[in-house]
Structure formats: C-alpha cells, structure tokens
Amino acid sequence: MRRVLMSAAVAAAGLSLLAGCGGTDETPAAGTAKGPEKTQNVADEETAKRQKAENLLADCMKKKGFQYVPRTLEVNRSRTDDFTGASSLLQPADTVRPLREKYGFAIFAEAVYPGDPVITRPDPNPDANPNNKIYGELSAAQQKAYDEALGTDGKSGKKIPGCADEAYGATFGNSGSGDAAAASREWDKFRSDPKVVAAAQKYGDCLRGRGYRITSSEPGLIEQAAAETVLARMPAGGVASMSVEKAKAELVKEVKAALDDLDCRGDYAEIVRTKYPKVVQGGAG
C-alpha cells in the first residue's frame, strides 16, 4: 500500500548526503501578494528548528573528526509544501487559501508565473550541497567512517544511529529523526483510527459531490486525489510544452480544484493537524 501522506522532510537533509469541473473565466491575478508573506511566516519556526538541528549535527560531526557544513531550509525544502501535498494539512485553512487562490497545487502555475520564488523548486543539483565535495575528497576508509558518524550505511543507504539521528531527534523528536519502527506504528494507528477513516470518507464524498472522480478515500491517499485529477490533464511534454494562454486556462481549473479540496478536507485535516502531525513529519513510508 502506498504511503503517500508520509514525508521525510525533517530527516532527509541530514541523511541524504549524496542524493541530493466548472470555474471562473478570470485568469489568476499576477499581483496577488498575500501568499509569499503568509508562507514565510509559516516557515519561520521550521527554519529555526532545522537550523538548530543542522548546527547540532555539525558540532557532533566535528567531535568525531569530520567537517560538516550546516544546510539551510532553502536548499532542502520547497515553499509549496505549505499549501500542497500532505504537509499542507498541518497549516490552517486561512494560511493555505490565499496561496491556492493564486497557485492552485503549483502544477500549471510554473508556466504562468515563471521564476516565482514561491513555486520554484530547490535546486536538486548535488553540487549545491557543499558536503558532497567534502565527502568526495575522503578516502574510501574515511568515507565509511564518515557514513557511520553521520548515521547511514554507505552500502545499503539504511539509517543507523549517528549524528543526524541525534541532532534531528533532539530538535524534532524521535519520529522525525528516523525512528522507522515508531513512525510505522504511528502510521498504522492513523490508518486504522475510526475517526480518521470516517473523515477521509467524508472528504472523498465531498469531492465526488463536486464532480471529481475519486477512486480511493483511504487515509493517506485522499489528500492527493484532487491534485491527481489536475495532473491527469498534464500534456505529455509537461508544462514546458504549453503556451502561457493554455497554462492560464488550466490554472483556472486547477485553482478551483485546489479550493474545492481545501473546503472538503475539513475534519480530516483537523484530525491530522491536532492528533497525527507526526504522521506528516515522520520519515517512515
């Protein structure tokens, strides 16, 4: 079973060293300015926590004889996380709404607002991570020791207790530091909670009532369903193959879908936000 809702956002930076329906006729207004400010406000607390964890990680690695350069939020996290995907469930509706009113699910918006920092994805280029260069200059034996100090098995890629686990665990709690067993238990608890199941079914029924073809109302899948109906209209060549006029027309439909999704997810989002935030923040899945 896919675990769409799970996210490794908390632990991924430290551990992935080398991986680097109808609508209005109006097009979205380019001058809408509420979104970026609200997104930045929501991100401030996580930014501070991540920076603290990265600094602790660097200190730990130094004690073990290795150099590690703390990573910043901008390198590892997309600002679209605040209004799209599972992590948006943790944000209040009044924070998500102005962003979705402009960008939808950030699918066709890329062609309508090229270069907009809110929807620009972090550069996946491994050269953007200075630790790759540090690692690459080590001998094979030193790389093995570095992996062990950081907290990963270089051959299998599996996480093991190390500096990353210690630093992120101290900052975010164990479920965000790579405790896969605990995260898996939390996931299973979430999926089997009768209130979650009922809320997810209500969520799906609401979307179906608004004309969307929803194939599954399972917890962990339903929050992706409306976005998937938008992705289904993506041409084979992606947004790069679309004219701005066509992308604007699709974005109007996408915005409606994104707002319908926001209106329908009510109880489900509330339960996730208040009772199961670690399911989104955790790393098993």
N, C-alpha and C positions, 0 to 999 in steps of 0.2 A: 504494500500500500504506500502510495506517495505521501511524504510528509511535507506538504507544500508550506504549511504555516511555520515550520521551524526555521530559525535563522541563526547563523553562526557569526553574526555581526560583532559580538563582543570579543570573541576569541580569535577570529580569523586573522587579524592583523599581526598578532604576535606569533602565530603558529604557521602561517603560510609564508615563510621567508622567501622561498624561491618561486612561488606561484604569483606569482604575483596576484431603433424604434422611433419615431417622430422626433421633432425638435424645432428649435427656432431657426429663422432664416438669417439671423445675425451671425457674423463671424466673431470670434473672441477678440476683445479689445486689447491691443498691444500695450495700452497704457495702464492696465490694471496693476496696481503697485502693492496690494496688501500681502500677496503671497510670500515674497522673499523675506520681508521683515518677520512675519509670523514663523516661517521656517527657521530662521536664525535663532529666534527666541527659544523655540522648542529644542534646538540642537545644543544650546549653551551648556546645559547640565551634563549631557552625554559627552560633549567635547572635553569638559573639565575632568570628568571621570576617566576618559580614555587617556588623556594626557598624563594624569596621575599614574595610571597603570603602566603606561609606556616608560615613564621615568623610573618607577619601581623595577621594571623589567631591565632597564639599562643598568641600574645600580646592582641588581642581582648578577647580571652577566659580568660586570666589572669585577665583582668579588670572586668570580670563577675564572678570571683571567681573560675575558673576551670583551671586545668592543661591540656595543650595540647602540645604534642611533635611534632615539625615540621617534616613532611615526606619528603623524598628525592626522586628525579626523578627515581633513580634505583629501588625503591620499586614499583612505580606506572606505569612505562612506559616501554614498550618493545622497544629495539633499532630497531626492524624490522619495526616499524612504519615509519621510514624514507624512506623505499623502498617498502613496501607492503601496501595494503589497501588504503582507501580514503586519509589518511594523507599524503601519498607519492605524491599526486597530488600537494602539496604545495612545493615540492622540485624540483629544476632544474633537467633536464634530465641527465646532466653530473654528478650530485651527485648520482642519482638513478642507472645509468647504471653499474658502477663497482660492486655495491652490488648485483644487479640482475645477473650479469655475473657469480658470484660465487654461490649465494644462491637461485636464482630464486625468488619464492614467499615465501621462507622459509618454504616450506611444506615437501619435501623429504630431504632437507638439514640436518634436525635434525639427520637422520640416517647416513649421510655421514660425518658430522662434529660434532660428539657428544661433548658436553661441550663447543662449541664455544660461547664466550660471546655475539657475535653479534646476534645470533639466540636463545639464552637461554631466555626463558620467565621469567618474575619476579615471585618470589615465591608467590603463592596465599594463603599460609598458614596464617590464621588470626593472629597467634602468632607473625608474622613478624611486625605487627603494634603495637607499644607499647601503643597506645591509647586504644586498646581493653582491656588491663589489667587495665588501669586507670578507664575506664568506668565500667568494671565488678566489681570493688570494691566499687562502689557507691550504695547507697540505691535506691529503686525504685523511690522515690520522687526526689532524686538528679539526677538520670538518665534522668528523664523527663525534669528537668531544664537544664541539660547538652545538651540534644537534641535541646531544644528551643534556647539555647545560640549559639550552633553550626549552627543551621539553618535547622533542619529537624524535621518532626513529627514522633516520635518514633513508633507510631502505624501503620500509613499508609505508612511511608517512604517517604512521599512527602516533597519537599523542601519548606522551608519558609524563610523569611528574617532573617538573622543571621550573625554570624561572618564569615562563609565560603563565603557567598554571598558577604559580604562587602570586604573581603580580596582579593578574586579572581576577583571581579568586579573592584576594584581599580587597579589591576595589568594587567588583560587581557581585561577589558571592559565588559559591561553588558551581551553581548551574551555569554561570556564564564563563567559567574558567575551564571547561572541558570535562566535567564530570558526566560522562556519557550515560552511565547507568542511571544516575539521578535524573538527568534530563529525559531519558527514555521513560522512566516511571512517571514523571510529570506529564509527558505526552500521552501515555496510556490513560492516566487519570482524567486528563482533559477530554480525550476522545470518548470516554465511557460515561462521563458525567451526564445524567439525565437532563439537567437544565441546559447544558451546552447543546446536547443533541436536539432538544426541543427548540432552542433558539436558532440553531442552524437550519432546521426545517422551516421555521417561520421566515427566516431570512430568504431561503430559496423560494418559498411560496410567494413572498412579496415580489421578488424579481420576476417570477413567472407571470404574476398578475399584471406586471407592467410590460409584458410582451417578450421577455428574454427566454431563450431556450436554455434551460439549466439542466444538465444531465445528472448532477450529483449535489445533494445538500449535506454531504458529510462534513463534520468539523475538520478544519484543516484544508479543505478543498473549496468550500462555498465562497470564501472571501476572494478567490481568484476567478470565480465564474463569470462575472460581468466583464472583467478585463479580457477574458479569453474570447468573449463574443466580439470584442473590438479587434483583437489580434487576428481573428478569422477573416477580417476584411483587408488585412495587410497584403499588398501585391507581392509577388514572388521576389521582386527586386528590392523590397524593403522601402523605407521612407525616402531613401536616396533616389529612387526611381520615380518619385512622384513630383508633379508640379505643385507649386505653392497653392494654387487655386484648388486642386484636388485634395491636398492635405488639409486645407482650411475647411472644406466641406465635410471631410471625415472627422475632423476635430470637433465640429459642432455636434455630431452624433456621439462622439466619444465623451464629450463633456456631459451630455445628457445621461449616458450610461454610468459615468462616474458619480454623478449626483444621485441618480436612482439607487445605485449601490450604497451610497452613504446613508440615504434615507431608509433603506431596507435593513441595514445591518444592526440597527439599534440595540436590542437586547444582547445579541451575540457579542458585539463589540464591548458592551458594558461588562459582560462577564469576563471576557478576556482581559480587559484593562484592570479590573478590580480583583479578580481571583486567579488568573493564569498568565500574568505578564511574563513569567519565566519561560513559558512555552515559546513565546516570540523571541525572548532574549537569549534562550539557551542554545546549545550547539549540537545536540543530537538530532539526527534526522536525515 
